[in-house]
Amino acid sequence: MNPVRSRGRRRVYAHARRTLVALALTALAVSAPLAQTGSAGSPGTRSGGSSLPVMGDGSEMTASAERRLGDRIAREIFRDPDYIDDPVLADYVDAIWQPLLKAAYQRGEMSDELQQRFAWQIMMGRDRSVNAFALPGGYLGLHMGLIAVVTSRDELASVLAHELSHVTQRHISRLTTQQNAQTPWIIGAMILSAMAASKNTDAANALLAGGQALAMQNQLNFSRDMEREADRVGFGLMADSGFAPAGFASMFEKLQAASRLNDNGAFPYLRSHPLTSERIADVQGRLPLGAGSTSPPLLMDHAMASARARVLANPAID
């Protein structure tokens, strides 16, 4: 890589990290007083018109408050130089995403309120690591590295269905309710991990060091029960969306192989979504006998998208 270009990118990243740290500290500063003083306004906002949600009273985060938090995180991601707005890949991913959304609503997994209030938007990032993550308010992050490594649209659909199910089952809201005392740290960790932690930057490592930061990182990982629930709900969406449920099992096989190779950092998805033997057995047990995968034309369609993702994952490509 051109050293001048590399230095320029590092300066941009440093600015983005400073912005993220400021957002995390802001969330920490304003959330604690809210727990003590409450709010005279609507349940999802603090008095004075701030867009920060009220979560300090132990009540579940409202859909409106979660959307506002998601919008705030999304604005920072949109400003990041590694955010990718590629029409070809966006159309390909959206052709998988929209049937999953429709199935979630038709199966009753997505309420009318969530359908109307949440963004339901996928944001793609120029990152070679294999990762996808759910964010508040119906936003999902998707790395180029994941699109590049999966071998069929069914495998990609299984990841999107799993992450979608984290959102429809309100796992983020439930986590903040269960871990009320650490809510400010959860907010900060969500903002930081969305852009900084996956890059393994010095600033992110420094922030994630120490006891308090370790607690932040731990709260980001969904519980095993939530992982199993997202597997179950996501698996149910596959067939109704026109995708082969076998894609769930083949994706798990890929992740299991990566885990056996002692993940070298290229699969951050494994750290936030621990792959247990119970999860693998459960998905395999749900497959009907003789379940097949996609037809060759669809495999070729994905192969072209995968090749494009490998090119766009290169930092030298604008």
N, C-alpha and C positions, 0 to 999 in steps of 0.2 A: 504493500500500500504506500502511496505517496506520503512521505513524512509530514509535509506541509498540510495536506488534506487531513491526515490523522490528527495533527495538533488542533486544526480547526474544529473537527468533530468533537474532540475532547472538551474544547471550550464550550461548545453548544451543550454537551452532556452536563458539564459542570453547572451551567446556568439552569438547566432543567432540574438537576438534583437540588440546587439551592431553593428553587421554587417549591419542590416537593417537600423539603424539610420545613419550609415556612408554612405550608399547608398543614403538615402534621402537627407542628407546634401550635398553630391556630386552633386546630380541632381539640388539642389537649387543653388549651387555655380556656376555651369557651364552654366545653362540655361539663367540666367539673362544677362551675358556678350554677349551671342549669339544674344540676341534681339537687342543689341546696335551695334555690330560689323559685324553681318552677317557672311557669310562663302564664302570662295573662292573656296571651293570644290563642291561636288555634293550636291543637295538640301537636302538630308536626313542626311548628316553628317557634322560635323564641321571640319575645316581645321586642319591638324595634325593627322587625322586618328582616332579620337575618335569615339566610337560606340554610343555616345549619340545623339539622334535626335535633329534637329534644329526645334524648335516649337515657338520660340519667335517672329517670324516675322508675325504671325497671319495666315499664310497659313496652310492648312490642313496637318496633319501628313501623310507622305507617307507610303505606305504599308511596304516598306523596313525598314523605321525608326521605325514603330510600332513593327515589328517583332524583331528588335534588342532590343528594350525596353523589349518586352516580354521574349526574351531569357535571358536577365539579371535578370529579376525577377524569371524566372523558375530555373535558376542555384541556387539561394538561397533556393528555395523550395525543390529542389532535395537534398540539404545538410541537410535539417531539419530532426531531428530524427522521426518526426511524418509523414513524407512522406511515403506512403505505396506502395510497389511494389508487389502486390499479383496477380499472374498469373490467378487464378480462377476468381476473381472479375474483373480483367482487361479485360479478355475475355468476361465476361458477359456484362460489360458496353460498350465495344467496339462493341458488336453485336447490341446494340441500337444506338450507336453513328454513325457508318458508314452509315447506311441507311439514317439518318438525313442529313449527309454531302452530300450524293449523291442526295437526294431530293432538298437540297438547291441549288446545282449547276444546276440541271436539270430545276428547276423553275426560274432560272435567278437571284436568291437572292445572289449567290456567283459568283463574277467575275472570269475570267480566272487568273487574276493577284493574287487575294486573294487565290485562290485554290493552286497556285504554291508557293506563298511566305510564307503563314502562316503555323504554325506548326500543327494546328488542333489536339491538344493533350490534353487529360484529365489527370490531376494529382490528385490522391486520397490522402486524409489526415486522419490520426488517430484522429478524433475529433467527440465527441458525439453530437455536436450541429447540427441542421438541416440547412445546408447551401450549396450553390453552387455559384460560381462567375465567371464572364468573366474577363479575363486579356488581355492585349495587345498582338497582334501577333498570335491570334488563340489558346491560352492556356485557359483551363478551370480548375477551382478548384472544387473538389467534396468531401464533408465530408462523413465519414462513417455513421454519424448520419442521413443523408438524405436517404441513401440507406436503412438503417434499418427501417425508419419510413414509407416509401411509401409501398403501398400494391400491386402494380402491375408494370409491365414493362412500361405500358402506362403512369402512373404517373411519373415515372423516366424519360421517354422520353419527357414528357411535360416540365420538368425543363430543360433538356438538349437542347431541341428545343428553349426554350425561351432564354437561355444564348447564344446559337449559333447565334441566330438572333441579339442579341446585337453586336456580332462581325461582322456578315456579313453586317449589316446596318451601320457599322463604327461609332458606338455610342461613343466609347472611343476617336476616332479622332475628332468627332464633338464636344465633350465636351471640349477638349483642345482648339479647335478653338474658341468656344463661350466664354470660360473663359480664354482668353489669358493671362490676367494679373496674374492669379494664377496658371499658368502652372507648375512652379517648385513645388508648394505645391501638385498639383494633382499627379505628378510623385512620390513624397515622400509618399503620402497617399496610392497610389496603392501598392507600395512595402511593406509598413508597414502593411496594412490591409490584404494583402495576407496571412501573417503568424502570425502576432502578435495580431492584434486587436480582431480577433475572439476568441483568447484564454483568452481575458480579463486580460492580465497580468498587473502587476504594471507599468512596463516600458511603455507599450502601453497606459495605462490610463494617465500616466504623460505627454506623448507626445501629447495626444489628448485633453489635458486640455488647456483652455485659448482661446482667440479670434482667433488667427491665426490657431490653431489646429482645432477649430470648423469649420472654413472655409474649411480646408482640408477635414474634414469628410463629410461636405455637398456636396462638389464637387464630391465625390464618388458615391452618390446616383443618379441614372439615373433619368432624368426628367419624369414627368407623361406621356408626349407625347412619349418619348422613350420607356417607359414601355408598353404603349398601342401598339406601333409599334412592339415591340418584341413579344407581345402576338399575334398580328394579323399574323405576318410572321411565328412565331413558330407554331401557330395553323394550318396554311396552310401546314406545313411540315409533320404533323402527319399522315394523311391518305396516302399521297404519300410514306411514309416510312413504311407503314404496321402496324401502331399503331392506336388504337382507340382514336379519338379526345375527347371522354368522359373522358379520363385520365386527360386532362387539367382541366375540371370542377371539377373532384373529388379531384385533387391536390389543387385547390383553396378552396374547402370546408375544407380540412385539415388545410390550412393556416388560413382561416377565423375562425375556431374553436380555433386555438392557439391564434389568436389575441383577441378573446373574453375572453380568460382566462388570459389576461394581461401578454403577453409574459414575461417569467421569465429569458430570456437570452438564452434559449435552441433553439430559432428560430431566429438567426441573419439574416436569409434570409428575414424575415419580415421587418427588419430595412432598408436594402438596396433595397428592392423591396416592397414598401408600397402597400398593397392590398386594393384598393378602391372599393366601391360598383359599380362604373362604369366599372371597369375591370372585375369584376365578372359577371355583367349583360351582358357585351359584349361577353364574352366567352360562356356563357349559351345560348345567342341568336344565336350563330353560329352553335350550335349543331343541326343536323337534328333530326326530330321526330323519336323516338324509337332507338336512338343511344345506342349501347351496349358497354360492356367492353370486356376484354380479356377472352379467353376460360380457363377452369379450368387447363389444362396442363401448360399453360403459367403462370398462377397464382402460381402454385406449383414451377415452375422453378424460379420465382422471390422470392418465400418464402425461398428457399435454399440460394439464394444470400443475402437476407436480414438477415437471421440468421448468415451467415458468417460475414457480416458487423458488426453486434452487437458484435460478439466475437472480431473482430479486433479493434473495437473502444475502447476496454479496454486497458488502458495504460500499464497494466502488461503483455500484450501479445506482443511478438517479432516475 
